[in-house]
Amino acid sequence: MSEAPEEQWRTYDEFAAGIATYRLPNADLSGRELTVTLEDGTTLALRFEDAETATCNGIEDPYDAVAVREDVFFVNFPLTSVEGEALTVVFSTTTHRALAVRSVIGAEDVEGVPRVSQTFRSGTTDAGTPAGEVPGPSRDLIGKRNVYRYSPEHLYEHVYVSSQRYAWQCLEGVQRGHGDMDLSTVWKFQDGLYLFCFREFRIAVASVWLHDLGYALKTTGVFLGLTGDGRSEHSRAGGHIYPLGAVAYPDAQPV
């Protein structure tokens, strides 16, 4: 993989254009207040002022939210108060479980390390007594092979190779014929709902997705990365999931 000539490799803003075509509609959280307490003791006091603006610990930033299920919300803060950072929060109004992902663009390229880093924390909300499984790292996707349709012009295949890597290739779109194996993280949020994040080596970009592999077979996501002219940019994404199958490793298990 990664055999396309360097001059043919598309920039983040080129491949992300239109990738939110099949995304679920935005949810309006106007007037909602919520405090998320993360496992390290950090608290996120969230107040949603209107359909597009919220405060987190008193600092105002834009947000977008999607009701992935009736009781599960995917909320992204494409931070304008801090350059080159994003905060993504997933929470349930029934289990009162939550998780948070912070994505940060590094100051410079480091050989062999993705430019965009991510940190992950589970948490709870103050809306009720937590119930059910605590969100955390999962190996459930290892061996699975899915196709993702984000728009009429965006079709990608993913193969989940281990708890740290996944392979992808573009079947339709400006990246057609391109592919790679990049760093990835998978967390189980609850039955059928998996947080999937990747951090690319070739392009300064990372993503946060919530895959509904239950009845909906939909995914909702966001990107943070550098454009071709070096600007940080946030993009929304989403689409349909088409499972192709899975393999089980007979002997030694992947990391």
N, C-alpha and C positions, 0 to 999 in steps of 0.2 A: 504494500500500500504506500501512499504518499509518493507515487511515481510520476505524477504530473509535473512538467517543467515549472520552475519557480515563477516564471512570467505568466503562467496560465492559472496559478492558484488564486482563487477569488478572495477578496477581502470580506470582513465580517458584514459591513453594511451592504455589500452586493448580494450575498446569499440570504441575508435576513429580510430583504425587501419583499413584502407580501406574505411572510411566513405566519402571520396571524389571521389569514383569511378564514380558516375554519375554527378559529378560537371560540370558546363559549362566550356568551355576552357578559359584559361587565355588570357587577352588582353594586348598588348604591348603598353604602353603609352610613349615610348621613345620620348624625346624632348618636351613633353607637359609641360607647366607652368600654374599654377592656384593658385589664392589666395582665400581662403575661409574665410569669416568673420562670426564668430559665434555670437549668440544673446547676449552674455555677453561681446562682444567687442574683444574677442581673435581672432587673425588672424593666419591662417595656410598657409604659403607661400610654395607651393609644386612645386618641380621641379623633373621630372622623367628623370633620367640620362640615363637609358637603360631599358631593359625589366624586370629587377629584383631589381634595386637600385634607390632610390629617396632621396631627401633631404626635410625635413620639417623644416622651419625656420633655414635653414643652417646646420641642423644635419642630417647626412647620416644614412639611415636604409634600410633594404630590404622592398619590397612591393610585393603584388600580386593584380591583378585587373581582374575583370570580367565585360563584357558588358552584363548586365542583360537584357537590351533592347538596341536598337541602340543608344539611347540618354541618357541612365542611366548607370552609372558605380558604381560598388561596389569595393572599394579599401581598402585593409587591410595592416597595417604596424605592423608586428610582431616585436616589437621594440627590437633591440639589444643594443641600446644606453642607455636603462633603463631596469633593470632586472624586470621581472614579470609584464610587462605592454604591452598593445596593443592599437592601435588607428585605428578605422575603419571610413572611410568617404564614404558617398554616395552622388553623385552629378548628376545633369541633365544638359546636354549641350543645352537644349531648354528652360526649365523654369528658369535655373540658380539658382535653389534651391539646398540646401545641408543639410546634417545632419552629426553629428560626435558622435561617441561612444568611450569613453575611458574605458577600462577594466583594473583592477588593482588587483593583488593577495595580500591579506593582510599579514601582518607579522606573524600573529598567528591565531589559531582558536578561535572563540568566540561563545559560546553556543547560538544556535538559530539564528545565523547570517551567511549567506553564506560567505565563505572565499574570493571569488572573487566579487568585487563590480564594478558597472558600473555607468557612468554619461552620460547624453544625452543633446545635444545642436542642435538646428536648425541653419541654416546659409544661406548665399548666396555666389555666386561666382562672380569674377570680369570679367566674360566672356560676360556679357550682363545685360539687365534690368530684374530683377526678375519678374516672372509672375506666376499666379496660386496660389493654396492654400499653406500656410506655413506649412511645416511638423510639426506634433505634436502628442501628445498622442491620441489614438483612442480606442473606445469600439467596433469597427466593428466586431472583431473576437469572441466576447463573445457568447458562445453557439454553436460555430462551432466545428466540429469533423472531423479531417483529418488524413490520413495515409501518411507517408513519406517513400519512398524507396530510400536509399542512395547507395546501392550496392546489389548484389545478397544475401549478408549475413546480411544486415542491413535493418530492417523494423520496424518502430515505429508508434504508434498512439498518437495523441495529442487531448486533449479536452480543449478548452479555457474557463475557469470557470469564470473569472472576469478580471478586469483591472490590477490585481496584481498577479494572480495565474493561472497556467495551470497544468493539469494532463497529465502524459505520461506513456506509458507502451511499453516494447520491445516485438514485436511479433516474430521477427527472429533475431538471433545474439547472441553474448556472454552474453548479458544481458537478454536473453529470460526469461520471468517470473518476471522480475524486473520492478518496476514502482514507481512513487512518485508524489507528488504535490509540485511544486517548485515556487519560485518567478519568475515573468515574466513581461516584458514591451512590449507593442505594440505601434508603431507609424505609422501613415499613411504618406507615402512619396508622393504619388500621386495616381490617380485612379488605383486600382488593385494591387498596390505595398505597402507592409507592412513590416516595420522593426519589427522583433520579436527577443527578447533577453530573455534568462533565466539564472538564478543563482541557482545552486544546493546547497542543505544543506548537503547531505550525502557525496558528492565528491567535492573537491576543483576545480570546473570548472564552467565557464560561456561561453555563446556563443552569437554570433551576426549573424542573418540571415536576408536576404531580400527575402520575399515570393512574387512571382509573381502569384497572384490569378486571373489574367485576362486570356488572351488566352494561355499563356505558361504553366501554372501550374508547374513551376520549382522553386527551392529555392537554394540560394547560401549563404554559411555561413563559419564561422570560430569559433574555440574554443581557449580558453586560460585556462590553469589549471596546476595542479601539478600531475606529474607522480607517479607511485607506490613507486619510490625511492626518491621522494621529489623534483625533478627537475621541473622548470617551462618549459612548452612546448606549442607551437602554432601549431594548426592543421587546415587544410582546410577541407571543407565539402560541400556537395551539393547533389541535387537529384530531384526526381519527387514528385509531390503532388497529392494525390487522395482524393478529398472531399467525405466524407461519409454522410454529412447532417448537420443539425443545429436544435437547439431548441430555442424557445422564452419563456422567463420567464413571466408568466401571471400576477403576482402581484408585490411583492417586487423585485426590480432589484438588481443584484449583485453589489458589490462595484466597 
